[in-house]
Amino acid sequence: MGGKTILLYDLNERENALELAFQARYGNIVSYQWFGNGYIIAGFSSGYVVIISTHLNEIGQEQYCAKFHEHSLREIVYNEANGTVATCGDNCIKVVRMSDWKEIAVEYLDSEPTAPSSSSSSVSANSAPGVGSPPTSSSMLADLSGPVSSGSGSMHAPSLCFEDLQWTPDGRILSVSAHNGCLHNFMILSSALRSSLFDLDTPFSAALKPIAPWTMLFTMAFMIFAVLFVISMQFDVSCLDVIRAMTGFVEGL
């Protein structure tokens, strides 16, 4: 409401509407989104990101607050598939993992527009033309590839020219649109956001985990014993006779 408050309106209890207000230092509400079980994440014009609860026992209480951008924030978007939140502001896009609030990717955008590209391209962040090089770790920049530009106009533009951020449903691609009609797509390369095929919790990856030597020996011994037992039961002979027959050992020689 007016960029200052959020009105919670229960359709089942229309007379009990709640209005959530925030500290004035946060600035205006730029965008907000529901996530989890009754939580709201909101981005503010001064660069703050706030998580607030709507549970009855903690209604209106801030669960988390941090300043993601020094001067301004234009957009914020949460993706449930990869558990991350992306923000745009101060000529950069940030991707933060919400489980530990670690900044896993930062892509700086050149404030000076470059010449339009005749074809779409996708390059690594360490060598992307037109990408500035402010002090930041290369590991963060390596987490994003791009941008890929679709449409006419400049390849890069200041954050104030960006209109919207959106994740793909699987959380692999982050798209940002600009006022000049360009659409920039960033592919997430972080190992934390890859396909579930490489998730350590999946059965496929569990099968590839190293096996302790003693575990392997025990398993092999058990399998050999099981095979001998089945053969001995099938031919009604002792396991020792089976071993002798398999090895060619004959007593008395």
N, C-alpha and C positions, 0 to 999 in steps of 0.2 A: 504494500500500500504506500504509494508515493516514494518507493525505494527506501523507506525507513523501517517498515515493519512487515511481518508476515502474518496473515490472518488464517487461523485454523478453523475450518467450518465443518462440523460433523453433521452429515445429512440426517442421521438418526436423532440428533439432539440439536436442533437448529437454534435453540435459544441460548446454548452454551458455547458461543464462539469465543475463541481465544486469539489474542493479538500478541505476537512475540516481538519485542523491541530489543534493539542492540545498542551498544555503546556508540556515541557520536563519533569517536575517533576512527571507527571503522569506515566511515563514509556511507555512501548509498549502496544498497543491495544491487549488485550487477546480475547475479544469477543464483539460483538455489536448486537443489535436487534432493528428493527422498532417496534413502538407501538403508539397507539393513532392516532392523525391526524397530521402526518408529524413530529414525534419526534423520536429520536434515543437515546437509552440507551447503554452506552459503559462501559466495565470494563477494567481496566488497571493493568499491572503487579505489580505496587507498591501498589495496594490495593484500588485505587480510583474508584468511580463510578460516571459517568458524564452523564447528559441528555442534549442533544443539539437539537435545533430547525432547521428545514429545510424550514420554511416558508420564503417567499421572503422578508418580512419586518423585519425578525429577523434571517436571514440565518447565521449559524455559532455561534449564541449566546448561551452560556451555561445557561440553565434554572435551573440546580441543580448540585451540586458537593459535594461529601462527601467521606471521607476515611473509607471504610467498614472494611478493614483488615490492621493490623499494618505493616506487612512485605510484603505479596504477595497475589495476587488473581489469581486463576487458571481458574475459569469459572463463567459466569453470565447468568441467564436465567429469562425471564419475562413471566408471565402467565396472560393472559387477563381475564380469567374466575374468578380468585380470586383477581386480581389487586395487585399481589405481585411480588417481584423480589427475587430470591435466588442466593446466591453467595457461592463460595467455596474457602477457603484460610486459611492460618495460623492454620492448623489442625482443622478447624471447618466449619460448614455449617450454613449460616445465611439466615433467611427469613424476609423480610422487607415489610411492607404494604406501598404502594406508595401514598395512599391518604393523609397520615400524616407523612410518613417516620418513622414510629414506628417499632422498631425491635421486632417482635412478636415471634420469635423462634430462638434459637441458639443450635446447637448440636456439642459438642466438640468430636473429634476423638482422641483416644489414639495414641500417636506416636510410641508406642511399639506394634508390632503385637501380637495378641493372638493366641491360638491354634485354628485350624479350627473346625467349628461346623459340626456335622454329619447331622443335620437337620436344616431347616430354622426356625427362631423364630422371634417373634415380642413381645417386652417387652417395658414397659414404660421407659421414659428417666431417671427417678429418680432412677431406679434400674438396668439399662442396664449394663451387665458385659462388662468391657473393656472401658467404657466411663469415661473419666477423670472428675475431679471436680474442675475446675478453678473457681474463684470468679464470679458467675453470679446468677441471680435470678431463683428460682425454677419454677416460672410461665413461664419463657421462655422455660425451658427444658421440661415442661409438654406439650408444644405445639407440640412436635414431638414424635412419637413412632418409635422404631426401633433401630438399623437398621435390615433389613432382608437381609441376604446374600444368593445369588444364585451363585453357582460355587465353585470351589475349591480355597484353599489358605487361607490367614489370614482373620480374621473377621474385623479388623480395620487396617488402614494404614495412614501414614501422608498425608497431603493435596497435597504434591508434587507428590504423586502416583496416584492422581485422574485425570481422563481423561475428563469426561463430566458430565453435569447436564441436566436433562430433567424433565419437568412437564408432568403429564397426562393431557389430554384436559380439564377435569373438575377441575383441580387444587387441587385434593385431595391427590395425591401421588407424591413425589419428588424422583427421582431416580438419583443415582450417580454411575458412572462406574469407575473402577480402572484399572491400567495397568496390574495387575496380573490376570485379568479376572473376578473379583468379581463384582457383581451388588448389590448395597445397596439401599433399598427402604424405604422411610420415609413416614408414613401416617400422614397427618396434622390433629391434634385434636383441633386446636383453634376454638372457637365458631364463630369467624369472618369468618372462611373458611368452615363452615359446609354446609350441603345441604340447598338449597333454601326453603325446607320445614320449616326450623326454622328461616328463614329470617323474620325480623319484618315487612318488607314491603309487604309480601305476604298476600293474602286474608285469608289463613288458620290461620296465626298467628294473623291477625287483629281480627278474630272472637273470639280468645281466650283472647284478652286483657280485663282487668277489666272494668266493666261498672259502672258508677257513680250511687248511689242509686236513686237520683232524676230522672235520665234518665230512669232507670228501672221502677219506679213508673208511670212516664208519659206514657211509652210504654204500660204497662199493662192496664192502664186506657183507653188508646186509643183503644186497642184491645177489651176490654170488651164492650165499647161503640159501636164499629163497629159490633160486634156480635149481640148486642141487636137491633141495627138499621136494620140489615139484616133480623132478625127474625120478627121484627115488620112490615117491608115492605112485607115479605112473607105472613104473616097471616092477614095483613091489620088491625093491632091493634097498640095501642100506646106502647111506650117503658115501661111506667109505668105498663101497664097491663102485659107485658112480665115479668117484675121483680116480680110482684105479683104472677104470675103463677109459676115462678121458685122457689120462696121462700115459697110458700104455704100461703102467707099472704092474709086474707080475711077481708074486712072492716066490722065493726059492731060487731066483736067477742070480 
